[in-house]
Amino acid sequence: MATTSKKTKPLIIVESPAKVRTIGKYIGGNFQVSSTVGHIKDLPKKNIGIDVTNNFKPRYENIPDKKRVIASLKKMASDTNDIYLAQDPDREGEAIAWHTADILKKKGRNFYRVLFNELTKNGILKAMETPLPLNESKYNAQQARRILDRLVGYEISPVLWKKVKNGLSAGRVQSVSVRIIADRERAIYAFVPREYWSVTAMLAGENLPPFNAKLVKKNNKKIEPPNKKTTDAILKELKPQTFFVDKIVKKTVKKNPLPPFITSKLQQEAINRLGFSAKKTMTIAQQLYEGIDIGPGERVGLITYMRTDSTRIAAEAAYEAIEYVNKTYGKDYAIEQPRYFANKQKAQDAHEAIRPTVIYNTPESISAYLTKEQSALYALIWKRFVASQMSLALINRNSVDIKAGDYTFTVSGSSIKFDGFMKLYMSAADIIERNKKQEMMPELKEKEVLKLLKLTPKQHFTQPPPRFSEASLVKELEENGIGRPSTYANILSTIRSKGYVILEKGYFKPSELGFMVNDLLVENFPRILDVAFTAKMENNLDKIEAAEIDYVNVLSQFYSTFSQTLNLAETKMNSIKIKGVPTDVKCPECASQIKIKIGKNGPFLTCSKYPECKYSADYGRDEKGKITPAARVPAAEADGKVCNKCGLPMTVKNGKFGAFLACTGYPECRNTTSLTSSKQTKSIGIQCPQKKCSGEIVERYSKRGKLFYGCSTYPKCDFASWDKPAAKKCPECGASFMLEKSTKKDGDFLACSNKECGNKVTKF
């Protein structure tokens, strides 16, 4: 540790105020501790702030909202010569450390970089005893990423404002993520189901209950009947055959535990197991890392740093886990030496995997000090790490081949011989596999003749590729090298907030705006929107951090091509504002071509002969992506109806979001009433759950045409829900109603309407 000033205590500066309490508890008597509350410098908001003619030099400015924070830091540092910069141990933290040093630099002042991988007493003291110099390579990697994002965002976005709509934005990584979702949606549109059939034989032995076997081969080649005709022929051939046991295979396989969590795997598992979003997962993990009060005077960081690509673990932590397993579960479940896991990416090996800082802080022992959500995520992290240091599981896997003439049927099953690590932790995939209904494995003998009880043919159709859930999109980004674990939550949040994608029943689909912007960017900026190119750029950032390549060269090579592409796009990109997007739909009023344009409320259909033909309408798409204009309402709907504000007759208008009645006194009277929503509103037979409300829940439709459920007394009562309420009290907390939900993982189920409860029950 550096020699301290005699005048004033040295100053430790962290990134988050929550860390101040945790660090101050252990070494606050010898140091001042303060925080920057995130970034304190950034590129300017009003201009690009990058001098592309001078080695891409960025022009950082103090963030206006941080004026008081900066003043406080300067005051605390006024009489000290030693400042310890202890921001998060990643690229963003390194950038904050450099910017803090720049603001507080002074002749004779010393700056030290301190990396807290865990906020425990030992972790803090050890880091303070071994301070490091500021890491310029890591800072350059962050600068390169920030400059690349600024160049793409600030130079493509104005083109979109000019050609499409004001306020739109493009992003180096976010736009590629939207493309992945859009490409999947088009693959779903283009998918043509293929028919196939299966055949199941119900069989019985002399002393056996009936069991099922599946047809898998003919003449030792895989068979999948394509249609009913072929299947009927197979059934005809099978009926006279003798069924007998041809081969029995029994084996025991070893199953290894998974490594401790890296950031992306934690996000995926928390989404699948706990129903957390990626953003929520990272927020809770940050809380666990920064410190929790687990008793009087005991504030401690419960997990190691949560932004990491590394599966590396400290030997002492592994031995502590082995000791715990031995004491708790016995020697059969413990291993003698730590189990280590290989890393895929060397450049991101700066931190350990995500693990508990103290094994004996078991989930049960500290649950009283945590929120329900903190407790759930901590238990997931704790169990995954401890399980990684437990014995292998042994799985019995048995299969039986049954012959019937030229055909082969099979029946298989598995059972756990020794649960090993699975006693403590199974992944979401393991749980799904365990819960699958499996045939009971019959006790058969080779050459045993079986009795055929029934042959059951069944028709199937291949399914289109699934839409991405949050978990599967994170996995897709990770596998393609798009972004980094620390950025996934922000990517998913950004593409939704920009209106480019919709999360519907847990799955992403592109909005019409997303489709339109994506198509323009792919056509005009193919390199920027290329998945492989984006992955290569992420790899270059890793190389910059590892001091293998120069960041200015990376930026220069990128910009030389990008600037040329940008110039072409400014002149050649289709102007949706002026020309619109042509469709194959004909105008119902004049038979001219319909185009898609974007208004202040989003995309809509309009006649290409406008203003001669004033047809316009909202639209949707069918399962094949074909455009379906919103239904028009005849003028007769206005017969006899008068304005309830001025008494003048009402007239039917067909707008971008469906039909509505408009006062003929317009523009003096602007009263309107939606015909679309009034026709589609209907009660679902449930009283409004809001206190002192006498209304009932009815179906409603948003301006975009999306179904939701609201109170019939709106706007007096503003109750609303995207999920359909069900007239069932929550058996866990007594909430007055539950919500109907459906996910790929859980199927149909009811979820408590009380977010603090989180109870789920089977719907049917």
C-alpha positions in Angstrom: 0.0 0.0 0.0 1.3 3.5 -0.8 2.6 5.8 1.9 -0.2 8.0 3.1 -0.2 11.8 3.5 0.2 13.1 7.0 -2.1 15.9 6.4 -5.3 14.2 5.2 -6.5 10.6 4.9 -6.1 9.1 1.4 -9.2 9.1 -0.7 -10.8 6.0 -2.2 -13.2 6.8 -5.0 -15.7 4.1 -6.2 -18.4 4.1 -8.8 -21.5 3.4 -6.8 -22.7 5.0 -3.5 -23.7 1.5 -2.3 -20.0 0.5 -2.2 -19.1 3.5 0.0 -20.9 1.9 3.0 -19.4 -1.6 2.4 -15.8 -0.3 2.0 -16.1 2.3 4.7 -17.2 -0.4 7.2 -13.8 -2.2 6.9 -11.2 0.6 6.2 -13.2 3.8 6.7 -11.1 4.7 9.7 -8.0 5.1 7.7 -9.4 6.4 4.4 -12.0 8.8 3.1 -14.4 7.0 0.7 -16.6 8.6 -1.9 -18.2 7.8 -5.3 -18.6 9.3 -8.7 -22.2 7.9 -9.0 -21.3 6.4 -12.4 -19.6 8.4 -15.3 -18.6 12.0 -14.6 -17.3 12.8 -18.1 -18.8 11.9 -21.5 -18.9 13.0 -25.1 -21.1 16.1 -25.7 -24.8 15.5 -26.4 -25.3 18.3 -29.0 -22.5 17.3 -31.4 -20.5 14.2 -32.3 -17.5 15.2 -30.2 -15.0 13.2 -32.3 -12.2 14.8 -34.3 -12.0 12.3 -37.2 -9.1 14.3 -38.8 -7.0 14.1 -35.6 -6.6 10.4 -34.7 -10.3 10.3 -33.7 -9.6 12.4 -30.6 -12.7 12.5 -28.4 -13.8 15.7 -26.7 -15.0 14.7 -23.2 -17.0 17.1 -21.1 -18.0 17.1 -17.5 -21.5 15.8 -17.3 -23.7 18.7 -16.2 -25.7 16.7 -13.7 -22.5 15.7 -11.9 -21.4 19.3 -11.0 -22.1 18.7 -7.3 -20.4 15.3 -7.3 -17.3 16.7 -8.9 -17.2 19.6 -6.5 -17.5 17.2 -3.5 -14.7 15.0 -4.9 -12.4 18.1 -5.3 -13.1 19.2 -1.8 -12.4 15.8 -0.3 -9.2 15.5 -2.3 -8.0 19.0 -1.6 -5.3 18.1 1.0 -4.5 14.5 0.0 -1.7 13.3 -2.3 -2.9 9.7 -2.6 -6.1 8.8 -4.4 -7.2 5.2 -5.0 -9.5 4.8 -8.0 -11.6 1.8 -7.2 -14.3 1.9 -9.8 -15.7 -1.4 -11.3 -13.0 -3.7 -12.6 -14.2 -3.6 -16.3 -13.7 -1.2 -19.3 -16.4 1.2 -18.2 -15.0 1.3 -14.7 -11.5 1.9 -16.2 -12.8 4.9 -18.2 -14.4 6.4 -15.1 -11.1 6.0 -13.2 -9.2 7.8 -16.0 -11.8 10.6 -16.2 -11.7 11.0 -12.4 -7.9 11.2 -12.4 -8.1 13.8 -15.2 -10.5 16.0 -13.1 -8.4 15.6 -9.9 -4.9 15.7 -11.3 -2.5 17.9 -9.4 1.3 18.2 -9.1 2.6 15.7 -6.7 -0.6 13.8 -6.5 -0.5 10.0 -6.9 -3.3 7.9 -8.4 -3.6 4.1 -7.8 -6.0 1.7 -9.5 -7.7 -0.7 -7.1 -9.7 -3.7 -8.4 -12.3 -5.1 -6.0 -13.3 -8.5 -7.3 -15.3 -9.0 -4.1 -16.4 -6.6 -1.5 -15.4 -8.6 1.6 -12.9 -7.6 4.3 -10.2 -9.9 2.9 -11.0 -8.9 -0.7 -10.9 -5.2 0.1 -7.7 -5.3 2.2 -5.9 -7.5 -0.4 -6.8 -5.2 -3.2 -5.6 -2.1 -1.2 -2.3 -3.8 -0.5 -1.6 -4.4 -4.2 -2.7 -1.3 -6.0 -2.0 -1.1 -9.8 -1.3 1.7 -12.3 -4.1 2.9 -14.5 -4.6 0.5 -17.4 -4.3 2.5 -20.6 -5.0 -0.5 -22.9 -8.3 -1.2 -21.1 -9.2 2.5 -21.3 -8.4 2.6 -25.0 -10.7 -0.4 -25.6 -13.5 1.5 -23.9 -12.7 4.6 -25.9 -12.7 2.7 -29.1 -16.1 1.1 -28.3 -17.5 4.5 -27.3 -16.1 6.3 -30.4 -17.4 3.5 -32.8 -20.9 3.7 -31.3 -20.8 7.5 -31.5 -19.7 7.5 -35.1 -22.4 5.0 -36.1 -25.2 6.5 -34.0 -24.5 10.2 -34.8 -23.9 9.8 -38.5 -26.5 7.2 -39.5 -29.3 8.6 -37.3 -29.6 11.9 -39.2 -30.0 10.0 -42.5 -32.9 8.1 -40.9 -34.4 11.4 -39.8 -34.2 12.8 -43.3 -35.4 9.6 -45.1 -37.9 8.1 -42.6 -38.9 9.9 -39.5 -37.5 12.4 -37.0 -36.2 10.9 -33.7 -35.1 7.5 -35.1 -31.7 6.1 -34.1 -29.2 3.5 -35.3 -26.7 1.7 -33.2 -23.6 -0.4 -34.0 -24.8 -3.3 -31.9 -28.5 -2.6 -31.4 -29.2 -2.5 -35.2 -27.5 -5.9 -35.6 -29.7 -7.3 -32.8 -32.8 -6.0 -34.5 -31.6 -7.6 -37.8 -31.3 -11.0 -36.0 -34.9 -10.7 -34.8 -36.2 -9.5 -38.2 -34.4 -12.3 -40.1 -36.0 -14.8 -37.7 -39.4 -13.3 -38.3 -39.0 -13.6 -42.1 -37.8 -17.1 -41.7 -41.1 -17.8 -39.9 -43.1 -16.1 -42.7 -41.2 -18.2 -45.3 -41.6 -21.5 -43.5 -43.6 -24.2 -45.2 -44.7 -27.0 -42.9 -43.7 -30.5 -43.9 -45.9 -33.4 -43.1 -44.6 -36.5 -41.4 -46.0 -39.5 -39.4 -45.0 -41.6 -36.5 -46.1 -45.1 -35.6 -46.3 -46.3 -32.0 -46.7 -50.0 -31.1 -48.4 -51.0 -27.8 -46.7 -54.2 -26.8 -46.8 -56.7 -23.8 -44.7 -59.6 -22.6 -45.9 -62.6 -20.7 -45.6 -61.1 -17.3 -45.3 -57.4 -18.2 -47.8 -54.5 -18.2 -48.3 -53.0 -21.7 -45.7 -50.5 -22.9 -45.1 -48.3 -26.0 -42.3 -48.6 -28.5 -41.7 -46.1 -31.4 -40.9 -47.1 -35.0 -37.5 -45.8 -35.9 -36.0 -47.9 -38.7 -36.7 -50.0 -41.8 -33.9 -52.3 -43.0 -31.6 -50.6 -40.4 -32.2 -47.1 -42.0 -34.0 -44.3 -40.3 -37.6 -44.0 -41.3 -40.1 -41.2 -41.1 -43.3 -41.8 -43.1 -44.1 -38.7 -45.2 -47.9 -39.2 -45.5 -50.9 -41.3 -44.6 -50.6 -43.5 -47.7 -47.1 -44.6 -46.8 -48.1 -45.0 -43.2 -51.1 -47.2 -44.0 -48.8 -49.4 -46.1 -46.4 -49.7 -43.2 -49.3 -50.7 -40.8 -50.4 -53.3 -43.3 -46.9 -54.8 -43.4 -46.5 -54.7 -39.6 -49.8 -56.4 -38.5 -48.8 -60.0 -39.4 -45.2 -59.7 -38.1 -43.8 -61.2 -35.0 -42.5 -58.7 -32.5 -39.5 -59.8 -30.5 -36.6 -58.3 -28.5 -33.6 -57.9 -30.7 -31.1 -56.0 -28.6 -30.9 -54.6 -25.1 -28.3 -51.9 -24.3 -27.6 -50.9 -20.7 -25.0 -48.3 -19.9 -24.1 -45.9 -17.2 -22.9 -42.5 -18.3 -21.1 -39.8 -16.3 -22.6 -36.3 -16.1 -20.4 -33.4 -15.3 -21.5 -30.3 -13.4 -21.7 -27.0 -15.3 -19.1 -24.4 -14.6 -19.9 -21.4 -12.3 -21.8 -18.6 -14.0 -20.4 -16.1 -16.4 -22.6 -13.1 -17.0 -24.4 -14.3 -20.1 -25.2 -17.8 -18.6 -26.5 -16.1 -15.4 -28.8 -14.0 -17.4 -30.1 -17.0 -19.4 -30.7 -19.1 -16.4 -32.3 -16.3 -14.4 -34.7 -15.7 -17.3 -35.6 -19.4 -17.6 -35.6 -20.3 -13.9 -36.8 -17.1 -12.2 -38.6 -15.2 -14.9 -36.3 -12.2 -14.5 -35.4 -10.0 -17.4 -31.7 -9.6 -18.3 -31.8 -6.0 -17.0 -33.4 -7.1 -13.7 -30.9 -9.9 -13.3 -28.0 -7.5 -13.6 -29.6 -4.9 -11.2 -30.0 -7.5 -8.5 -26.6 -9.0 -9.1 -25.1 -5.5 -8.7 -26.8 -5.2 -5.3 -25.4 -8.6 -4.2 -21.9 -7.6 -5.3 -21.9 -4.1 -3.8 -23.0 -5.2 -0.3 -25.9 -6.3 1.9 -26.4 -5.9 5.6 -26.5 -9.5 6.9 -26.6 -8.6 10.6 -25.6 -5.9 13.0 -22.3 -4.4 11.8 -22.1 -7.0 9.1 -22.2 -5.5 5.6 -20.6 -7.7 2.9 -20.6 -8.2 -0.8 -22.2 -11.6 -1.3 -20.9 -12.4 -4.8 -17.9 -11.6 -6.8 -17.9 -9.1 -9.7 -20.9 -9.9 -11.9 -19.6 -8.8 -15.3 -17.3 -11.5 -16.5 -16.6 -13.9 -19.4 -14.4 -16.1 -17.3 -15.0 -19.4 -15.6 -11.8 -19.1 -13.6 -12.2 -19.5 -9.8 -9.8 -18.9 -6.9 -8.4 -22.1 -5.4 -9.3 -21.1 -1.9 -12.9 -20.7 -2.9 -12.9 -24.1 -4.5 -11.4 -25.7 -1.4 -13.9 -24.0 0.8 -16.8 -25.4 -1.3 -15.3 -28.9 -1.2 -15.0 -28.6 2.6 -18.7 -27.5 2.8 -19.8 -30.4 0.6 -17.9 -32.9 2.7 -19.4 -31.7 5.9 -22.9 -31.3 4.6 -23.4 -34.2 2.1 -20.6 -36.6 3.0 -17.5 -37.8 1.2 -19.4 -39.5 -1.6 -20.5 -36.1 -2.8 -17.1 -34.3 -2.4 -14.2 -34.3 -4.7 -10.5 -34.4 -3.5 -9.1 -31.6 -5.7 -10.8 -28.5 -7.1 -12.4 -28.8 -10.5 -11.4 -26.0 -12.9 -13.0 -25.0 -16.2 -11.3 -23.9 -19.4 -12.0 -20.4 -20.7 -13.0 -19.8 -24.3 -11.8 -16.2 -24.3 -8.4 -15.3 -22.9 -8.9 -11.5 -23.3 -11.8 -11.5 -20.9 -10.1 -13.5 -18.1 -9.5 -10.6 -15.9 -12.1 -11.6 -13.3 -13.3 -14.8 -11.7 -16.5 -16.5 -12.5 -19.6 -15.3 -10.6 -19.5 -17.1 -7.2 -20.4 -16.5 -3.6 -17.7 -14.7 -1.6 -18.2 -16.8 1.4 -19.5 -20.4 1.0 -20.9 -20.5 4.5 -23.2 -17.6 3.8 -25.7 -20.2 2.6 -29.0 -19.1 0.9 -30.9 -20.3 3.9 -28.7 -18.6 6.5 -29.0 -15.1 5.0 -32.5 -15.2 3.3 -34.0 -13.1 6.1 -31.7 -10.2 5.1 -32.5 -10.3 1.4 -35.6 -9.5 -0.7 -37.3 -12.4 -2.3 -35.7 -11.6 -5.6 -32.2 -11.1 -4.2 -32.6 -14.4 -2.3 -33.7 -16.3 -5.5 -30.7 -15.0 -7.5 -28.2 -15.5 -4.8 -29.4 -19.1 -4.3 -29.0 -19.7 -8.0 -25.4 -18.4 -8.0 -24.5 -20.2 -4.7 -25.8 -23.6 -5.8 -24.3 -23.4 -9.2 -20.8 -22.7 -7.8 -21.0 -25.3 -5.0 -22.3 -27.9 -7.4 -19.3 -27.3 -9.7 -17.1 -28.7 -6.9 -19.2 -31.8 -6.3 -19.0 -35.4 -7.6 -20.2 -36.4 -11.0 -23.7 -37.8 -11.4 -24.2 -41.3 -12.7 -27.1 -41.8 -15.1 -28.4 -45.2 -16.2 -29.5 -45.1 -19.8 -31.2 -48.2 -21.2 -32.6 -48.9 -24.6 -34.3 -51.9 -26.2 -34.6 -52.6 -30.0 -37.6 -54.6 -31.0 -37.8 -56.2 -34.4 -40.9 -56.8 -36.5 -39.9 -58.1 -40.0 -37.9 -55.4 -41.7 -38.9 -52.8 -39.1 -37.2 -51.7 -35.8 -39.0 -50.2 -32.9 -37.3 -48.8 -29.8 -38.1 -48.0 -26.2 -35.7 -46.2 -23.9 -35.5 -44.8 -20.5 -33.1 -43.3 -18.0 -32.7 -43.2 -14.2 -30.3 -41.6 -11.8 -27.9 -44.1 -10.3 -26.1 -41.5 -8.2 -27.2 -37.9 -8.1 -23.9 -36.4 -7.2 -23.9 -32.6 -8.0 -27.6 -32.9 -9.1 -28.5 -33.3 -5.5 -27.9 -29.5 -5.2 -28.3 -28.0 -8.6 -29.8 -28.8 -12.0 -29.9 -26.3 -14.9 -33.2 -25.3 -16.4 -32.5 -27.7 -19.3 -31.9 -30.6 -16.8 -35.2 -29.8 -15.0 -37.1 -29.8 -18.3 -35.5 -33.2 -19.2 -36.3 -34.6 -15.8 -39.9 -33.5 -16.0 -40.5 -35.1 -19.4 -42.8 -38.1 -19.2 -40.7 -41.2 -20.0 -41.8 -44.7 -20.7 -41.3 -47.1 -17.8 -38.4 -49.3 -18.9 -39.8 -52.8 -19.1 -37.7 -55.8 -17.8 -37.2 -57.6 -21.1 -35.0 -60.5 -22.3 -33.3 -60.7 -25.6 -35.2 -62.8 -28.2 -38.4 -62.5 -26.0 -41.5 -62.6 -28.2 -44.0 -59.8 -27.5 -47.7 -59.5 -28.1 -48.9 -56.6 -30.3 -51.9 -54.9 -28.7 -52.2 -51.9 -30.9 -50.5 -49.8 -33.6 -51.1 -46.1 -33.4 -50.3 -43.8 -36.4 -50.1 -40.1 -35.8 -49.8 -37.1 -38.2 -47.2 -34.4 -37.4 -46.0 -31.2 -39.1 -42.6 -29.6 -38.8 -42.6 -26.3 -36.9 -41.2 -23.0 -37.9 -38.1 -21.7 -36.1 -39.1 -20.2 -32.8 -39.0 -16.5 -32.1 -36.3 -15.3 -29.7 -37.1 -15.1 -26.0 -34.8 -12.9 -23.9 -32.8 -16.0 -22.9 -32.4 -17.3 -26.4 -31.6 -13.9 -27.8 -28.8 -13.5 -25.2 -27.5 -16.9 -26.2 -27.7 -16.0 -29.9 -25.7 -12.7 -29.3 -23.2 -14.6 -27.2 -22.7 -17.4 -29.8 -22.3 -14.9 -32.6 -19.9 -12.7 -30.7 -22.3 -9.7 -30.7 -21.7 -7.3 -27.8 -20.3 -8.5 -24.5 -22.0 -9.8 -21.3 -22.0 -6.4 -19.7 -24.0 -5.0 -22.6 -26.7 -7.6 -23.2 -29.2 -6.2 -20.8 -28.8 -2.7 -22.2 -29.1 -4.0 -25.8 -32.4 -5.8 -25.1 -33.7 -2.8 -23.2 -32.7 -0.3 -26.0 -34.3 -2.2 -29.0 -37.6 -2.3 -27.1 -37.5 1.3 -25.9 -36.8 2.5 -29.5 -39.9 0.8 -30.7 -38.0 -1.5 -33.1 -39.1 -4.7 -31.5 -42.1 -5.9 -29.4 -41.9 -8.4 -26.6 -45.1 -10.4 -27.0 -45.9 -13.3 -24.6 -42.2 -13.5 -23.8 -40.9 -13.5 -27.4 -39.4 -10.8 -29.6 -40.9 -9.8 -32.9 -40.0 -6.8 -35.0 -42.4 -3.9 -35.1 -43.4 -2.5 -38.5 -41.0 0.4 -37.8 -38.3 -2.1 -37.0 -38.8 -4.0 -40.2 -38.7 -0.8 -42.2 -35.6 0.7 -40.6 -33.8 -2.7 -40.6 -34.4 -3.1 -44.4 -33.1 0.3 -45.1 -30.0 -0.2 -43.0 -29.2 -3.7 -44.4 -29.5 -2.3 -48.0 -27.4 0.8 -47.4 -25.1 -0.2 -44.6 -24.5 -4.0 -45.3 -21.2 -4.0 -43.5 -22.5 -2.3 -40.3 -25.4 -4.7 -40.2 -23.3 -7.8 -40.9 -23.2 -10.2 -37.9 -19.7 -11.5 -38.7 -18.3 -7.9 -39.1 -19.8 -6.8 -35.8 -18.3 -9.9 -34.1 -14.9 -9.2 -35.6 -15.1 -5.6 -34.2 -15.9 -6.9 -30.7 -12.8 -9.2 -31.1 -10.7 -6.2 -32.1 -11.8 -4.4 -28.9 -10.6 -7.4 -26.9 -7.3 -7.2 -28.7 -7.0 -3.5 -27.9 -7.5 -4.3 -24.3 -4.8 -7.0 -24.5 -2.5 -4.4 -26.1 -2.2 -6.5 -29.3 -3.4 -3.8 -31.7 -3.6 0.0 -31.8 -7.1 1.4 -31.2 -6.5 4.4 -33.6 -5.7 1.9 -36.5 -8.9 0.0 -35.8 -11.0 3.3 -35.9 -9.2 4.5 -39.0 -9.8 1.2 -40.9 -13.4 1.2 -39.9 -14.1 4.9 -40.8 -12.4 4.9 -44.2 -15.1 2.5 -45.5 -17.9 3.7 -43.3 -17.6 7.4 -44.5 -17.9 6.3 -48.1 -21.0 4.2 -47.4 -22.5 7.0 -45.5 -22.1 9.4 -48.4 -23.8 7.0 -50.8 -26.6 6.4 -48.4 -27.4 10.1 -48.1 -28.1 10.2 -51.8 -29.3 6.7 -52.6 -31.4 5.6 -49.6 -35.1 5.4 -50.4 -37.0 8.2 -48.8 -40.0 6.7 -47.1 -41.1 10.2 -46.1 -41.6 11.0 -49.8 -42.0 7.8 -51.7 -43.1 5.3 -49.0 -42.6 1.6 -49.3 -44.5 -0.1 -52.2 -46.7 -3.1 -51.4 -48.6 -5.6 -53.5 -51.9 -4.5 -52.0 -54.4 -2.6 -54.2 -56.4 0.4 -53.0 -60.0 -0.7 -52.3 -61.2 2.7 -53.6 -59.3 3.3 -56.8 -57.3 0.0 -57.4 -54.0 1.9 -57.3 -50.9 0.6 -55.5 -50.9 0.9 -51.8 -47.8 2.2 -50.0 -46.6 2.1 -46.5 -45.7 5.5 -44.9 -44.7 6.6 -41.5 -46.7 9.2 -39.6 -46.3 10.6 -36.1 -48.1 7.5 -34.7 -46.2 5.0 -36.7 -46.5 3.1 -40.1 -49.8 3.1 -42.0 -51.2 2.4 -45.5 -51.9 5.1 -47.9 -52.9 5.2 -51.6 -50.1 6.0 -54.1 -52.6 8.4 -55.8 -52.8 10.7 -52.8 -54.0 13.4 -52.7 -56.4 12.4 -55.5 -57.4 9.3 -53.5 -57.4 9.9 -49.7 -57.6 6.2 -48.7 -55.5 5.3 -45.6 -55.7 2.6 -43.0 -53.9 0.9 -40.2 -52.7 -2.6 -41.0 -51.4 -5.9 -39.6 -49.8 -9.0 -41.1 -51.0 -12.6 -41.2 -48.9 -15.6 -40.3 -47.1 -15.4 -43.7 -46.3 -11.8 -43.3 -48.9 -10.7 -45.8 -50.3 -7.2 -45.2 -53.9 -7.1 -44.1 -55.5 -3.6 -44.1 -57.8 -2.8 -41.1 -61.5 -3.2 -41.9 -63.3 -0.1 -43.1 -66.6 0.9 -41.4 -69.5 2.0 -43.6 -70.9 5.5 -43.4 -74.3 4.1 -42.2 -72.7 3.6 -38.7 -73.1 7.4 -38.2 -76.9 7.4 -39.0 -78.8 9.3 -36.2 -75.7 9.8 -34.1 -75.0 13.3 -32.8 -72.0 14.9 -31.1 -72.4 14.8 -27.3 -70.4 18.0 -27.0 -72.0 20.3 -29.5 -75.1 18.4 -30.9 -74.0 18.4 -34.5 -74.3 15.2 -36.6 -71.4 12.7 -36.5 -69.7 11.2 -39.6 -67.6 8.0 -40.1 -63.9 8.5 -40.6 -61.5 5.6 -41.4 -58.1 6.6 -39.9 -54.8 4.9 -39.5 -55.9 3.2 -36.4 -59.4 2.1 -37.5 -62.7 3.6 -37.8 -64.1 6.5 -35.7 -67.0 8.9 -35.5 -66.0 12.5 -35.9 -68.0 15.6 -35.3 -69.1 17.5 -38.5 -68.4 20.7 -36.7 -64.6 20.1 -37.1 -62.3 22.1 -36.7 -64.4 24.1 -34.2 -65.4 20.8 -32.5 -62.8 18.1 -32.4 -64.8 15.4 -30.6 -64.2 11.8 -31.8 -65.3 8.4 -30.7 -63.6 5.1 -31.7 -65.8 2.7 -33.6 -63.2 0.0 -33.7 -62.7 -0.2 -29.9 -66.5 0.1 -29.2 -67.2 -2.8 -31.4 -64.4 -4.9 -30.0 -65.0 -4.1 -26.3 -66.6 -6.9 -24.3 -66.8 -8.0 -20.7 -64.8 -11.0 -19.5 -67.0 -11.4 -16.4 -64.6 -10.2 -13.7 -65.1 -7.3 -11.3 -62.4 -4.6 -11.4 -59.9 -5.4 -8.6 -59.3 -1.8 -7.8 -60.6 -0.7 -4.3 -63.9 1.1 -4.3 -64.4 0.5 -8.1 -67.8 -0.9 -9.3 -66.6 -1.4 -12.9 -65.8 -4.7 -14.6 -62.9 -5.9 -16.7 -63.4 -5.6 -20.5 -61.4 -6.3 -23.6 -59.9 -3.1 -25.1 -57.5 -2.4 -28.0 -54.6 0.0 -28.0 -54.0 2.5 -30.8 -51.7 -0.1 -32.4 -54.5 -2.6 -32.3 -53.0 -4.7 -29.5 -55.5 -6.4 -27.1 -55.4 -5.5 -23.4 -57.8 -5.6 -20.5 -59.1 -2.5 -18.7 -61.8 -1.2 -16.4 -65.2 -0.4 -18.0 -65.3 2.9 -16.1 -62.1 4.3 -17.7 -61.0 7.1 -17.4 -62.4 7.2 -13.9 -60.5 4.0 -13.1 -57.2 3.4 -14.9 -56.7 -0.3 -14.2 -55.1 -2.0 -17.3 -53.3 -5.3 -18.0 -51.8 -6.9 -21.1 -52.5 -10.3 -19.5 -56.0 -11.6 -19.2 -57.2 -11.6 -15.6 -58.7 -14.9 -14.2 -61.3 -15.1 -11.5 -59.2 -17.1 -9.1 -57.6 -16.0 -5.8 -53.9 -16.5 -5.3 -53.5 -19.5 -2.9 -50.2 -18.1 -1.8 -51.0 -14.5 -0.8 -54.7 -14.2 -1.3 -54.6 -11.6 -4.1 -58.1 -11.2 -5.6 -57.2 -12.4 -9.1 -54.5 -14.1 -11.1 -53.3 -13.5 -14.7 -53.4 -16.0 -17.6 -49.9 -16.4 -19.0 -48.1 -18.7 -21.5 -44.5 -19.3 -22.1 -42.6 -21.9 -24.1 -40.9 -23.2 -20.9 -44.0 -23.4 -18.7 -46.9 -23.6 -21.2 -50.2 -22.2 -19.9 -50.3 -21.1 -16.3 -51.8 -18.6 -13.9 -49.5 -16.0 -12.2 -50.3 -14.0 -9.2 -51.3 -10.4 -10.0 -49.2 -9.3 -7.0 -45.7 -8.8 -8.3 -44.2 -9.2 -4.8 -45.7 -12.7 -4.6 -44.6 -14.3 -7.9 -46.7 -17.5 -7.3 -47.5 -19.6 -10.3 -50.1 -22.4 -10.6 -51.1 -24.7 -13.5 -53.9 -23.2 -15.5 -55.6 -26.4 -16.5 
